[in-house]
Amino acid sequence: MAPWLYLCGGDERLMIPRYTHPEMGRIWTEQRRYEAWLSVELAAADAMAAEGIIPADAARDLRAKAAFDMDRIEEVEKTTQHDVIAFTTSVAEHVTLVGSRHGDREQ
C-alpha cells in the first residue's frame, strides 16, 4: 500500500487529486509500487546468481522475461487477500522457467 494510503485509511479515493502535485501522484501509483518490487526481485536474483545460489542463466532468464499484469494481480489478490502473493503469482506466470529447478538447491 502506498504510504499516503495509510494516511487516508487505505482508501485511495480519499486522496484528492486537485491537492496532489502531478509528480508526487505518479510516484505513489500501484504501477510504480509493483515496478519497484520487480526491481528488488531482479536485484535479489542477480545477487543470488553472483553467490552461486541460483544459476546465472536463471537470473538472466528472469531479467529477460519478468513482467506483471495489474489486472491479474488484482484478480489473484481477491482470492489470496495478499498483495505480495498476487504480485509474485503474476510475475511467475510471465516467466517460463521449468518447474522450480533454479530455485531449489540441495542442502
C-alpha positions in Angstrom: 0.0 0.0 0.0 1.3 3.4 -0.9 2.4 5.4 2.2 -0.2 8.1 1.6 -2.9 5.5 1.6 -2.2 4.8 5.3 -2.9 8.4 6.0 -6.3 8.1 4.3 -7.3 4.8 6.0 -6.3 2.8 3.0 -9.0 4.3 0.7 -7.4 5.6 -2.5 -10.5 7.7 -3.2 -9.6 9.9 -0.2 -6.6 11.2 -2.0 -7.9 14.4 -3.5 -6.3 14.8 -7.0 -6.6 18.6 -7.1 -4.3 18.7 -4.0 -1.8 16.3 -5.3 1.1 17.5 -7.3 1.3 15.5 -10.5 4.9 14.4 -10.0 4.1 13.1 -6.5 0.9 11.4 -7.7 3.0 9.5 -10.4 5.4 8.3 -7.7 2.7 6.7 -5.5 0.8 4.7 -8.0 0.2 1.0 -7.8 2.1 0.6 -11.1 5.2 2.2 -9.6 4.9 0.1 -6.4 5.0 -3.1 -8.5 7.8 -1.8 -10.7 9.9 -1.2 -7.5 9.0 -4.7 -6.2 10.1 -6.2 -9.5 13.4 -4.3 -9.4 14.1 -5.7 -5.9 13.3 -9.2 -7.0 15.6 -8.9 -10.0 18.4 -7.5 -7.9 17.9 -10.4 -5.5 18.1 -12.9 -8.3 21.3 -11.2 -9.6 22.8 -11.3 -6.1 21.9 -15.0 -5.7 23.4 -15.8 -9.0 26.6 -14.0 -8.1 26.8 -16.1 -4.9 26.1 -19.3 -6.8 22.8 -19.9 -5.1 21.0 -20.0 -8.4 22.5 -20.4 -11.9 23.5 -17.2 -13.7 21.3 -18.2 -16.7 18.3 -18.4 -14.4 18.9 -14.8 -13.3 19.3 -13.7 -16.9 16.1 -15.5 -17.9 14.2 -13.9 -15.1 15.5 -10.4 -16.0 14.6 -11.0 -19.7 11.1 -12.4 -19.1 9.9 -11.0 -15.8 6.8 -8.8 -16.0 3.5 -8.4 -14.2 -0.1 -7.7 -15.1 -2.0 -5.2 -12.9 -5.4 -6.8 -13.7 -4.1 -10.3 -12.8 -2.6 -9.0 -9.6 -6.0 -7.6 -8.6 -7.7 -10.8 -9.6 -5.3 -13.0 -7.5 -5.4 -10.7 -4.5 -9.2 -11.0 -4.4 -8.8 -14.7 -3.6 -5.5 -14.7 -1.6 -6.0 -11.4 0.3 -2.3 -10.9 0.0 -0.7 -8.4 -2.3 2.8 -10.0 -2.4 1.5 -13.4 -3.3 -0.7 -11.8 -6.0 2.3 -9.9 -7.4 4.7 -12.9 -7.4 2.0 -15.1 -9.0 1.6 -12.6 -11.8 5.4 -12.4 -12.3 5.7 -16.3 -12.2 3.1 -16.5 -14.9 5.3 -14.4 -17.2 8.4 -16.4 -16.6 8.8 -19.7 -18.4 11.4 -21.4 -16.3 10.8 -25.1 -16.0 9.4 -26.0 -12.5 11.4 -24.9 -9.6 14.7 -26.3 -10.8 16.5 -22.9 -10.5 15.1 -22.0 -7.1 15.8 -25.3 -5.3 19.2 -26.4 -4.1 20.4 -29.4 -2.2 21.2 -28.7 1.5 
